[in-house]
């Protein structure tokens, strides 16, 4: 299989995310459906978090195991471990700080109003993150994760494992479809433009293309660990926000949605397990 073909298929695996985005355009949804969608998106992201954390630890554990087996006193792998901490911090705390700046810019205090008074007068709805911003954060986190998926596709092709590359493309493409659903979840029932949805799709799915290009060119364990750690931090933040939003719905609806979303993520990941990813 030629390099351009591998890169094209890698891009295609990422762009399947667009198939799940039109859900955000549906209107007149009941509270039950909205709660189910929110919980379903959260369940998919929870499974994605388990997948991300396990994969980002693999190269670090491999280095430490190799060092211990050789009886070396050198503490190798500390660089990757540091990148993991930095990536998690940027993905979680960094995004919290960024959204805080967004909210302050969108709702400035009136001139001459003391900060404490302005804060006391701020309604609860302002303190909540806007659904559009939340979907953007989800897309960024998924994009970081998809960068590592593209790296896996490129590395499999570069090593000559074309069957593995095909399975990865198929599995990641199916997985990205569910991730598109996760991006659209916070926007369900709200007026949203196709242009904005298109931008979210490019942010979330586009990195699969760039990851494939990088992976087929060279392998960098450090880049792999950092991108997954950033994705894990971003997903943690998004899950926190989505669970907060889900509290307004029935607990039974939320529980069913969480279970269905987690099983959906597990099912789409089954092909990756068969491929040895």
N, C-alpha and C positions, 0 to 999 in steps of 0.2 A: 504494500500500500504506500502510495507516494506521500511525501510530507504535506503538500497542499491539501490532499484529501483528508489526512488526519486532522489538520487544523480546521478544515471546514466542518468536519463531523464534531469536533470539540466545540466549535461555536454553536452548532445546531443543538448539542446537548444542553448548552446554557440557555438558548433562546426558547426552549420549551416552557420556560417560566412565563412567557406571554400567554400561554393557554389558560392559566389560572387567574390572570388579572381581570378579565371582563366581569368576573363575579362582583367586583366593586360597583359596577354600573346598575345593578339590580336595585329597584326602588320598592317602596311600600312593603318592606319586610316587617314581620311581626317581631315582638320582643323575644319570643322563643327562638326564632330563626337567627336573630342577631346574636343572642347568647350562645347558641350552638356553634355559629360560625366563629365567634371570638374564642370559645373554648377549643374548637377543632384546630384553629391556627396555633393556639398555645400548645396543644398536644403534639402537633408536628414539630414545633420548635423545641419542645422538651426532648423529643427523641433525637432531634438534630444535635442538641447540646451533648447528649451522651455519646453520640458518634464522634463529634468534634473533639471532646476531651480525651477519649480513648486514643484517637489517632495522633493527637499532638504530643502525647506522652510516649508513644512508641519509639521515635528516634532517640529521645533522651534516655529512656530505659535501656535501649540497645547499647548506647555509649557507656553507661555506668556498668552494665553487665559485662561488657567486653573488658573494661578496665579492671573489674574485680576478678575476672577469670584469669587475667594475665598477671595478677598479683602486683599491679603497679600502684605506687603511692600517689601518682598524679591524679588530681581530681578533674578528669575530663568531663565535658558535658555541662560545665557551669555556665558557659556562654549561652547555650541553648536554653538552660533553665532561667537565666536572666531575661532572655527574650520572651519566654513564656509569661513571666511576671509583668514585664512591660506591656506586652500585648493585651493581657487580661485587664491591666489597669487602664490602658487607653480605651479599650472596648467598653468598660463599665463606667469607671469614674470619669473618664474623658467625655463620654457621651452625656453623662449627667450634667457636667459643667457646661457642655455645649448647648444642651436644651434649656438650661437655666438662662443662658445668655439670650437664646431665642425668645424666651418668654418675657424677659426684662425689656428687650427691644420692642416686642409687640405691644407691651402694656407699660409704657413709661409713667412714672409718678408725675402728677401735675406740678407745675412750677411753684416753688414755695411751700410744698406740702412735705412735712417731716416724713422720713423713711418709715418710721414705726406706724404713723397714722395711715400712710398709703398702704402699708402691708395689711393693716387691720381692715381697711375698706375694700381690699381685693376680694372679690367673690370666689367661691370654691371652684367655679368653672374655669377661672383663669389659671388656677394652680395646676389644673389638669393639662396634660400635654395634648396638643391638637392631633386628631386622627391622621391628618396628612403628614405631620412631623413624625409620628410613630411609624407610619408605613415607610417613610424615607429611611428611618433608622433601621427598620427590619431589612430593607433592601440593601443598605450598606453592610450590615452584618452578614447577610446571605451572600453578598458579593465577595466578601473576604473569604468566606467558606468555599465559594465556587472557584476562587483562585486556586485553592489547594486541590480541588477536584480536577481542574484543568491540568495542574502539575502532574497528577496521577495518570491522566490520560496520556500526556506527552511523554512521561517517563516509561510507561508501558510500551508505547510505540517505539521509543528510542532504543529500548532493550530488545526489540524484535518480537515481543509478545503481542502479536496482532490480534489473536483471539481474545486475550485479556483486554486489549484496548477496545475492541468491539463491545464486549460485555460492560466495560466501564462506561462507554458512551451511552449504551442503552439504559443502564441502571441510573446513571447520573441524570439523563434526560427525563426519566420518569420521576426521579426525586425532585428535580427542579420544577416539574409541573405542580407538585404539592407545595413547593416553596412559594410559587406564584400565588397560590391560594392563601398562604400565610401572609403575604404582603397585602393582599386585597382585603383581608379580614377586618382591619380597623376602619376601612372605608365603606363597608357594606351599607347600602341605603342612603349614602350621602352623595350630593352632586359632585362629580369629579370628572375632569376632562380627559379625553383620550391622550392628549399630549402629556399630561402628568403621568398617566399610567405607562405610556411609552418610555418616559424617562426612568421610572421606577424599574421597568423591565430591563433596560440597558444597564442600570446600576447593579441590579441583582444578578443578571445573567451574563452580561458582557465579560466579566473577569474570567469566566470559563474559557473563553477564546484566548485571552492573554496568558492564562495559566498554561494552556496547551502549547502555545508558542514558546513560553519559557521552559516548560518541562521537556519539550523535544529538543531544546537547544543545550541546556545544562541542568544539573541537579544541585539544589541548595537546601540542605536540611534546615539551615537557619531561617530562610524565607518561609519554608513549609511550616515550621513551628510557630513563627510570629503570626502568619496569616490565620492559622487556626486559633491561636490564643486570642487574637483580636476578635475573631468571629464569636468565640465562646463568651467573651466579656459583653459583646453587643447583644447576644442572644439572652444572656442573664438579665440585662436591663429590660429588654423587650418583654420577656416572660413576666417580670415584675410588674410592668405597666399593664399588660393584658390581663393578668390575674386580678389586678386592682379594678379594671373595668368590668370584669366578669362578676364581681360581687353584687352588682345590681340585678343580676338575673337569678333564676331558680337554681338551687344547688344541684338538683337532679339533672337539669339540662347541662350545667357546666361539667358535672362528673361524666355524663355520657359523651359530651364533646371532647373532653380531655382524653378519655379512653379511646374514642374513635380516631382522634388525631394521632395519638401515640402509635396505635396499631397501623394506621396508614403509613406513617414514617417507617415503622418496622417492616411492613410488607414491601415497600418500594426499595428498602435497603437489602432485601433478601438476595437480589441479583448480584449485589456487590459482594456479599458473603460467598456466593457460589464462585465468583471470580477471584476470590482470595484477596480482596481489597482490605 
